């Protein structure tokens, strides 16, 4: 009998820490006061503006969280629908434009003939 899909009780329980990285996180957190003091001193007395700005951003990110990124997009486009004309018509148009540039016929004359 095939088994698939999510089964009740499978996986790590919600809120449980990842055992592989929990010890590393605990060890790194012991250095938080020193790291914050280093960032503060760079922010106040750093030799370059880039270092001071970077340290200030790091402090703000840790104190208030990183700013949220707002993403906008056009959700009305149907990706399955092909827009425009067939590629053969596009290639023919490009060839006509290139021929016009070589002096076969002026572009405005050619365009007016196509419109008629």
N, C-alpha and C positions, 0 to 999 in steps of 0.2 A: 504494500500500500504506500503510494508516494506521500511524502510529508513536505509541506511547503507553507510559506506564509508565516505570519507572526503568530506565535503560540502564546497563550497566557502564561505569564511568569518567566518568559525567556528574556535574556539580556540582563544588563546591569540595572538594578533598581534605580528609579529616579532619585537624584540627589546624592547617590553614593559616589565617593571619590574614586578616581582612577588609581589603582594601586601602583601602576608602573611609574607614575609621575608624582604621586603624593609625597614621597620622601624627598624628592628633589625640590619640590615647591616649599616644603617645610624648611629645608636647609637654606634655600635662597631667601626666605622671609626673615631669617635671623639677621641678614645684612641690610634690612630695609632702613634702619635709622642712619647707618653710615652712608648708604647710597643716597638717601635724601639730603644729607648734609653735604655730600660731594656735589650733587646737583645744585644745591643752594649756593655753595661757594663759587661754582662755575658761573651761575646765573649772575651773581653779584660782582665777581672779580675776574671773570674769564678774559683771556687775552684777545679774543676775536669776537666780533659781533655775532658771527654764525654760531659759535660755541655758546654764547649767552642766550641767544634765541632758542637754540635746541634744548638747553637745560631748562629754560623757562617753560617751553612747551611740554617737556617731559613731566615737570612738576604739576602743571595744570592738568595734564591728562590723568595723572595719578590721583589728584585731588578731586577733580570734577568729572572725570571720564572723558573719553574722546568724543569730539563732536559727531553728531549723526550725519551721514551722507545721504542727501536727498537725490533720488534717481527719478528722472522723468522719461517717459517714452510714449510712443504712439502705439496704443493697443488696438487700433482699429484696422491695421494692416493684416490681411489674411496671407500667411506665408505660403499657402498652397496655390494662391492665385498669381499668375504671371502677369506682370504689368507691362504695358507698352506693346511694341510691335515685334514681329519675328526678327531674329538676328539677321536673316538674309536681307530684309528691308533696311536695317541699320547699316549693313555692309555696303549695300548699293548707294545709300545716301552719302556715306563717307567717301566712296569712290567718286561720286558726282562732285562733292565739295573739293576734293583734291584735283580733279580735272579742271574745275573752275579756277583754282589757284594757278594752274599751269597756263591759263590764258585761253582755254578752249571756248569759254563763254563766261560772261560776267555773272557773278553770283546772284545779283538782283534780277537779271533777266531770266536766269534759270528758275529762281524761286517764283517769279511771276507766272512763268509757263506751267509750273507744277500746280499752282493754285487754281489756274483756269480750268 
